[in-house]
């Protein structure tokens, strides 16, 4: 079970223990959804599912089905002495993306969502998240970088440690809050994405 005393490496290992089972749960649910809803054309059906793993970790699973595909997103969370931490494993399970309680507080405040509980905020965030495109803006130490990430509703600022494959996302900002340099970075990411190129790195959930 995830607990506040764990190191980032230990958290990553604990999530890796859960991930195959949680993914199978999502796949099973997705197949059932297809049988029930029979989506056609461009129609999609989305379900958010709360799930407690056998290791007693709290997951939120987003399942989207349409005629052609099944898309799944995963977020696991726990509380520390400051607040809630939400962690998204990348689709290949190589990286984890740790969102701090401050990140979720700013996400709720700056989008004027007025959500009352941390878990409601996590549900909203996962429901609006699909894929991320990021730019490394500075190297802080060997293998450790500042990151600027484009999200569907705004931008995520964080620190990526490539040595242990962990990114920590510290805050969320809106387009209106961007500085001149950040606007340039945002435009660069969008241009590279439109050209089907990877601006620095990207991740899907």
N, C-alpha and C positions, 0 to 999 in steps of 0.2 A: 504494500500500500504506500502511496506517495505521502510523505511527511515533510514538514518544514526543515528538519535537520539534514535532509539529503543534500549531497553535492549535485551540481548539474550533471555530472557523469552518472551518478546513481539514479537520478531522475530519468535520464535517457535510457538506462538499462531497464528500469521498471516499466516504462512505456513500451519498450520493445517486447517485454514479456506479454503484455496485454494485447498489443496491436493485432496479431494474427487472428485472435479470437474475436475481437471487436469488429474486425473487417468481415469475418465470416458471418457475424450477426447482421451486419449491414447488407451484405450480399443476399442473405436469406430473406430479409425484410423487403429488399428491392424487388426480388422475384415475385414475392407475394403481392406487392403493390401493382406490378405489371398485370398480374392475373386479375386483380380486382378492378383496376381502372381502365385497362385496355387503351392506353393513350394512342392517339393517331395524329398524323401530320406533325405540326410543330408544338403540339400540346405537351406540357410537362406537368407532372404531379410532384409536389415536394412535401416531405415529412421530416420533422425534427423529433428525434427519439432520445429520451434520457435513459442511460444504461449504466448499471453498476456491474463492473467486471467481477470475476471470481476472486481477483486479488483486492477487491473492495475499493477500486478506483472509480470515480465519477466521470462518465463520458457523456458528451452530447454528440449525436450522430445526425448529420444532414444527408438525406437520401433524395435524389431527384431522378425520376424515371421519365423517359419519353419513348417514342416508338423505336428509336435506334440504339439508345444507350442507357446505361445506369451510371450515375455520378454519385460519389460518396465523399463526404467531408467529415473530419473527426476533430474533436477538441476534448481534452481531459483537463480537469481542474481540481485544485485543492486550496486550502486556506493556510496562510502563514500568519505571523504576528502583525503584519501590515494590512493584509486583506486577501483577496482572491488572486490566484495565478491561473491563467488559462494557457494551455500548451497545445500547439498544433503540430503533429508530425507531418513531414512532407510525404508525398505520395509514394516515394521509394523507401521511406522509413530511415533515410540516412541522416537527415537533419531534424532537429526539433526547433520550434519557434515559440519562445517563452514570452507571453504577454503579461506585464506587471499589472498590479491593481491600479496604479496610477494611469496606465494606458487605458484601461476600461473606464475609469472615472472621466478622463478627458474625452473619450469616445462618446460617452453618454451626454456630457455637458456641451461639447462643441457642436454636436449635431442636434441639440435640443430635443433629445428623445424622451426625457422625463421618465425613464424607467426606474423602478423603485428598488429592485433587488439585484445583487451582482449576477445571479444566474440568469435573470431576464436579459441583462446586458450581454452576457455571453451568447445566449440564444440569438439575439438580434445580430451580433457581430458575425457569428458563424453563418447565419442565414444570408448575410449580405456579402460573404467572402467566397471567392471562387479561385482565382489565381493572382499571383503577385509578380510584379516586375520591379527589380531593384537596381540601384546604382550605388556602388561603393564611393563614398565621398572623401574618405581619408583613411590612412593606415596609422593606427595608434601604437601598434607593436607588431612583431612578426606574426602574421596569420590572424591579426585582430583588426577589424575595420569598422568604421562608422558607416551606416547604411541609410539610404533614403528609399522608401518603398511606396509604389503606387498601389492604392487600394481603390475599390469601386466607389467608396464614399469619401475618400480623402487620402491622407498620406501617413505612413508609419515611420517613425524615426527610431533607430536602434543601433545595437552593437553586435557584430557577427564575429564569433570565434571559430575560425576555420580549422583550428587544431583539434577541437572536440566536437565540431559539427553542431554548434548551438548558436542560435541568434536570439538576443534579448531585445524585445520591442518595448521601448520605454514610454513613448507618448504618441498621441494621434493629433494631427492638425488638419484643418480644412484648407481649401484652395485660397480663401480670403486671407489666411494667415501666412501664406508663403512669402518669403523674402525674395529679392531679385535673383539671387543665385539659385534658390530652390525652384523658382519658376523655370529657369534655364534647364535645371536637371529634370524637372517634370516634362518639359517639352522634348528633351532628348530621349527620355524613356518612351514617351508616346510615339515618337518618330521611329525609333528602332523597333518597337512592337508592331507598328503598321507595316514595316518592311520585313516582318517575320524574323528579326534578328534579336539576339539576347543582349540587352544593354550592359549587363555585367553578370547577373545571374537571375534566375527566376524560380519560383516554386509554385506548385499547385497542391491543393488539399482535397 
